[in-house]
Amino acid sequence: MTSDALASDAGFFPTPDQYLALVRALKDDGFELCADLCGVDYLEHFDRALPEGVTPTRFEVVVNLLSLSKRVRVRVRVQAGTKEPRVDSLFDLYPGSEAMEREAFDLFGILFDGHPDLTRILMPEEWEGHPLRKDYAVGRVPVQFKEAPGPR
């Protein structure tokens, strides 16, 4: 598989099966830094603009890779599924992606196959649900704020 086969103006759109191989090819091509990895929830936006042949799903993982030597950035957008979003982990290629994948798991519930420690990173371990999902029930958990300290 060549990376040009999956390219569009906005970046690359591999299938979940092609995702890891594409990112590996990009790393071999000089993209040595995973600058960002995040999840997106398109709950009701299945009509969004995507290249021909890309089937939209509710969840998407967006990865920004940098080639510092070439001064080039590339974006990889993979459709992660609807019911149980899941893609391969990039940890073995980019160890720095470990915390970013944990954040996407914690806040969106996206599973990363092969991740060494896919546990919550921002929310308490006993927290139920994933608070950045668009169907997350806002206000169902009462939040108690601590009293603000007085003036110094």
C-alpha positions in Angstrom: 0.0 0.0 0.0 1.3 3.4 -0.9 0.4 6.5 1.1 -0.6 8.3 -2.1 -3.5 5.9 -2.7 -5.3 7.2 0.4 -4.5 10.9 0.1 -7.0 13.7 -0.2 -6.7 17.5 0.2 -7.4 17.3 3.9 -5.0 14.4 4.6 -5.3 10.6 4.7 -8.5 8.6 5.3 -7.5 5.0 5.9 -9.9 2.3 6.9 -9.3 0.9 10.4 -7.6 -2.1 8.8 -5.2 0.2 6.9 -4.6 2.7 9.7 -1.6 1.2 11.4 0.2 0.3 8.1 -0.4 3.8 6.8 1.0 5.4 9.9 4.0 3.0 9.8 4.7 4.0 6.2 4.5 7.7 7.1 6.9 7.2 10.0 9.3 5.4 7.6 8.9 8.3 5.2 10.2 10.8 7.9 7.2 11.7 10.0 9.0 11.3 13.3 6.6 13.1 15.6 3.0 12.4 16.6 2.0 15.9 17.5 -1.6 15.2 18.3 -4.2 12.5 18.5 -7.8 13.1 19.5 -11.3 11.7 19.2 -14.3 13.3 17.5 -18.0 12.4 18.1 -20.2 13.1 15.0 -23.4 11.9 16.6 -25.8 13.4 14.1 -23.4 14.5 11.3 -23.2 11.4 9.1 -23.6 13.8 6.1 -20.3 15.5 6.6 -17.9 16.0 3.7 -15.6 13.0 3.3 -13.7 11.8 0.2 -15.5 9.3 -2.0 -15.3 5.8 -0.7 -15.0 6.8 3.0 -18.0 5.6 4.9 -18.7 8.0 7.8 -19.1 6.6 11.3 -20.1 8.3 14.5 -16.5 8.3 16.0 -13.3 9.4 14.3 -9.7 9.4 15.4 -7.6 12.3 14.1 -3.8 12.1 14.2 -1.4 14.9 13.2 2.1 13.8 12.3 5.1 16.1 11.7 8.2 15.7 9.7 10.6 18.1 11.4 13.3 17.6 8.8 10.9 18.3 5.9 8.8 20.8 7.7 5.6 19.0 6.7 2.5 18.1 8.6 0.0 15.4 7.6 -3.4 14.6 9.1 -4.7 11.0 9.3 -8.5 10.6 9.9 -9.8 7.1 10.6 -13.4 6.2 11.1 -13.4 4.3 14.4 -17.0 2.9 14.4 -20.3 3.7 15.9 -21.3 1.2 18.6 -17.9 0.3 20.0 -15.3 2.6 18.5 -11.9 0.9 18.1 -8.7 1.4 16.2 -5.1 0.1 16.6 -2.8 1.8 19.1 0.2 3.8 17.8 2.1 3.3 21.0 4.7 1.0 19.4 5.4 3.6 16.7 5.1 6.7 18.7 5.4 6.1 22.5 4.4 9.7 23.1 0.9 8.9 21.9 0.2 6.8 25.0 -1.4 9.7 27.0 -3.3 11.0 24.0 -4.9 7.6 23.4 -5.8 7.3 27.0 -7.5 10.7 26.9 -9.5 9.7 23.8 -10.5 6.5 25.6 -11.4 8.4 28.8 -13.5 11.1 27.2 -14.9 9.4 24.2 -14.7 5.6 24.9 -12.6 4.9 21.9 -10.6 1.6 22.3 -7.0 1.3 21.2 -6.0 -2.3 20.5 -2.5 -3.0 21.7 -2.3 -0.1 24.1 -0.2 -1.0 27.2 -2.3 0.8 29.8 -5.7 1.9 28.5 -7.1 3.3 31.7 -8.7 6.6 32.6 -6.3 9.6 32.7 -8.5 12.6 33.5 -11.7 11.3 35.1 -11.8 9.3 38.3 -11.5 5.5 37.9 -15.1 5.1 39.2 -16.6 7.6 36.7 -19.3 6.1 34.6 -19.5 7.0 30.9 -17.4 9.2 28.7 -18.2 12.9 29.2 -17.3 14.2 25.7 -19.7 12.0 23.9 -22.5 14.1 22.5 -25.2 11.8 24.0 -23.7 12.0 27.5 -26.3 13.1 30.0 -25.3 16.5 31.1 -26.2 17.2 34.6 -26.8 13.7 35.7 -24.0 13.8 38.2 -24.2 16.6 40.7 -20.9 18.5 41.0 -20.0 20.0 44.2 -17.5 22.9 43.9 -15.2 23.7 46.8 -15.5 27.1 48.2 -13.2 29.6 46.7 -10.4 30.9 48.9 -10.8 34.4 50.2 -8.7 37.3 49.1 -5.0 37.1 50.1 
